[in-house]
Amino acid sequence: MNKGTLAAGSFFIVPRFILGNGYIAPSDKLNIAAIGAGGKGRSDIINAFNNGAENVVGLCDIDTAMCSDAVEQFPNAKFYHDFRVMLEEMDKDIDAVTISAPDHVHGVAAMTAMQSGKHVYVQKPLTHNIYEARQLTQAARKYKVVTQMGNQGASNPAQSQLVEWFDKGVIGSVHTVYIWTNRPVWPQGIPVPAEKPPLPEQIKPEDWDLFIGPADYVDYHPLYHPFKWRGWWNFGTGALGDMGYHLVDSPFRVLQLGHPTEVECSVEQVFTRDWVPEYIPEGCPPSSTIQLKFPATAKNNSEVKFNWSDGGIRPFHPELIPADDWLGEPDSGNGVIMIGTKGIMTCGTYGTRPQVYLNNGDKLTMPKDYKVDNPNVGLPEYGHQVSWTQACKAGFESKEHKALTSSFDYAGPLTEIVIMGNLAIRSHMTASGKDQRRRMQFDGRKKLLWDGENMKITNYDEANAFVGRNYQEGWKLI
Ligand SMILES: NC(=O)c1ccc[n+]([C@@H]2O[C@H](COP(=O)([O-])OP(=O)(O)OC[C@H]3O[C@@H](n4cnc5c(N)ncnc54)[C@H](O)[C@@H]3O)[C@@H](O)[C@H]2O)c1
């Protein structure tokens, strides 16, 4: 299947019924390429491949060791180091792309792919910053492509249970939300590495330039690649970017929140010497707490105070929840609490373990036989990738597309509110003053007021530097 057949909608060269049940004609398959084929990228492309239901035609990675398993599994896929070259050279041969490179690459890779008409599956966080999220959301509509963000918990039936309870008025209007995570589970809040170790054999200098992509240049260090890029603003989005989407998704879906109007935060200080806090604005902090305020919506007749904490800081145990019950998920490491006028609704990561504690002492749990209208739900990651590939084949605005649980129309606004927390943290970490160590002036440590429509902090202009980012030449989001 290529762009021509996609445009033609449901035209297949050999109709399924001629070939018999269960046989999929080669022309009926989507041609998929992966940008980032190691780490999470490997399971994304395997899940999208779906045991041969689709073709994997291209793989792109900057580290040949990281992606060696995927290369072995898909020997017929063409291999590239630079996704821009892959998308140009294989243009006609690619229908859809999975994007599972680090966060700073998502925006530019997705935009480049969508501009040439490719459907995209983009790992969470959809983007590195709010500006990119808004741009991708608009581009998906403009280029009429089928999109899905990789927050697979969106396809968990438990999310439907949470929505159903709320819609039935079981917990009344929600006024307070607590969300927490045990992340970061990688080095975070540490000084920028000073030493310059050589590049590992499998990464050539030009590959490292590709890793940097749109970001500011820094020399290779194992504290950046693989995996640990999460803890550096240049590449990652910290604890929020890692777990926010798997947790914030539930209250965002349930309450259908709009733009927040205010955001405030507090971040942990790091001491390696007495009395003198480290000043590391390049790195995400080891822990933070954030509060966003949302106005009432048509669906929820109350202003919502939306509280996030990371680094293992949990909310206090609500009185309504028995002291010996876990909060959120077993071990209480991650979770969500939504406090309403009639009771409390809780869940863990991906919406798991949904429960309600009513003010009258009753408790509701999800029935074991709870059913949703999703034939792929038994597949890996609740069929999140397979639902996307099927929607790609059905086409833009098809029934299958509309049934996707995290297409950019949903994922873009979700991304904006999660990443809003990072804007507050970075503002909080901005210091001015001559002696930055002893007499810091932290002008950005205040309640920030947000004009969501115009993507602007209205009471501290310096914070607007964190709405978007500066791009290296050749990597602009256009
Ligand atoms: N949905 C989930 O459950 C889940 C789980 C883990 C990671 N993720 C997301 O997946 C993404 C990748 O995370 P990870 O843990 O796999 O990171 P990782 O560093 O372990 O792997 C990233 C892969 O991308 C490759 N890569 C780096 N820059 C590239 C570029 N410019 N072009 C092509 N390939 C490039 C790396 O070599 C590596 O193979 C992140 O956005 C992360 O948030 C999602």
The ligand as an SDF file (V2000), in Angstrom:
LIG
                    3D

 44 48  0  0  0  0  0  0  0  0999 V2000
    5.0000    4.4870   25.9970 N   0  0  0  0  0  0  0  0  0  0  0  0
    5.8830    3.9240   26.7790 C   0  0  0  0  0  0  0  0  0  0  0  0
    5.5800    3.0690   27.6030 O   0  0  0  0  0  0  0  0  0  0  0  0
    7.3330    4.3110   26.6520 C   0  0  0  0  0  0  0  0  0  0  0  0
    8.3170    3.5650   27.3070 C   0  0  0  0  0  0  0  0  0  0  0  0
    9.6420    3.9370   27.1290 C   0  0  0  0  0  0  0  0  0  0  0  0
    9.9630    5.0240   26.3360 C   0  0  0  0  0  0  0  0  0  0  0  0
    8.9830    5.7440   25.7330 N   0  0  0  0  0  0  0  0  0  0  0  0
    9.3070    6.8910   24.8700 C   0  0  0  0  0  0  0  0  0  0  0  0
   10.0330    6.4020   23.7540 O   0  0  0  0  0  0  0  0  0  0  0  0
   11.0240    7.3360   23.3670 C   0  0  0  0  0  0  0  0  0  0  0  0
   12.3890    6.6420   23.4000 C   0  0  0  0  0  0  0  0  0  0  0  0
   12.6950    6.2810   24.7340 O   0  0  0  0  0  0  0  0  0  0  0  0
   13.7260    5.0760   25.0370 P   0  0  0  0  0  0  0  0  0  0  0  0
   13.6260    4.7780   26.4750 O   0  0  0  0  0  0  0  0  0  0  0  0
   13.5000    3.9720   24.0710 O   0  0  0  0  0  0  0  0  0  0  0  0
   15.1270    5.7950   24.7400 O   0  0  0  0  0  0  0  0  0  0  0  0
   16.4970    5.0990   24.3550 P   0  0  0  0  0  0  0  0  0  0  0  0
   17.5350    6.1410   24.4220 O   0  0  0  0  0  0  0  0  0  0  0  0
   16.6660    3.8540   25.1440 O   0  0  0  0  0  0  0  0  0  0  0  0
   16.2670    4.6390   22.8370 O   0  0  0  0  0  0  0  0  0  0  0  0
   16.0740    5.6040   21.8240 C   0  0  0  0  0  0  0  0  0  0  0  0
   16.4220    4.9930   20.4850 C   0  0  0  0  0  0  0  0  0  0  0  0
   16.3600    6.0270   19.4900 O   0  0  0  0  0  0  0  0  0  0  0  0
   17.6280    6.0960   18.8130 C   0  0  0  0  0  0  0  0  0  0  0  0
   17.8250    7.4830   18.3870 N   0  0  0  0  0  0  0  0  0  0  0  0
   18.3170    8.5350   19.0920 C   0  0  0  0  0  0  0  0  0  0  0  0
   18.3140    9.6510   18.3180 N   0  0  0  0  0  0  0  0  0  0  0  0
   17.8190    9.2940   17.1080 C   0  0  0  0  0  0  0  0  0  0  0  0
   17.5810   10.0000   15.8960 C   0  0  0  0  0  0  0  0  0  0  0  0
   17.8360   11.2900   15.7670 N   0  0  0  0  0  0  0  0  0  0  0  0
   17.0920    9.3000   14.8450 N   0  0  0  0  0  0  0  0  0  0  0  0
   16.8290    7.9690   14.9510 C   0  0  0  0  0  0  0  0  0  0  0  0
   17.0410    7.2530   16.0700 N   0  0  0  0  0  0  0  0  0  0  0  0
   17.5280    7.9160   17.1390 C   0  0  0  0  0  0  0  0  0  0  0  0
   18.6350    5.5890   19.8310 C   0  0  0  0  0  0  0  0  0  0  0  0
   19.8390    5.1740   19.2470 O   0  0  0  0  0  0  0  0  0  0  0  0
   17.8510    4.4440   20.4520 C   0  0  0  0  0  0  0  0  0  0  0  0
   17.9010    3.2910   19.6560 O   0  0  0  0  0  0  0  0  0  0  0  0
   10.9260    8.4950   24.3500 C   0  0  0  0  0  0  0  0  0  0  0  0
   10.2110    9.5460   23.7920 O   0  0  0  0  0  0  0  0  0  0  0  0
   10.2040    7.9010   25.5460 C   0  0  0  0  0  0  0  0  0  0  0  0
    9.4630    8.8610   26.2670 O   0  0  0  0  0  0  0  0  0  0  0  0
    7.6830    5.3890   25.8690 C   0  0  0  0  0  0  0  0  0  0  0  0
  1  2  1  0
  2  3  2  0
  2  4  1  0
  4  5  1  0
  4 44  2  0
  5  6  2  0
  6  7  1  0
  7  8  2  0
  8  9  1  0
  8 44  1  0
  9 10  1  0
  9 42  1  0
 10 11  1  0
 11 12  1  0
 11 40  1  0
 12 13  1  0
 13 14  1  0
 14 15  2  0
 14 16  1  0
 14 17  1  0
 17 18  1  0
 18 19  2  0
 18 20  1  0
 18 21  1  0
 21 22  1  0
 22 23  1  0
 23 24  1  0
 23 38  1  0
 24 25  1  0
 25 26  1  0
 25 36  1  0
 26 27  1  0
 26 35  1  0
 27 28  2  0
 28 29  1  0
 29 30  1  0
 29 35  2  0
 30 31  1  0
 30 32  2  0
 32 33  1  0
 33 34  2  0
 34 35  1  0
 36 37  1  0
 36 38  1  0
 38 39  1  0
 40 41  1  0
 40 42  1  0
 42 43  1  0
M  CHG  2   8   1  16  -1
M  END
$$$$
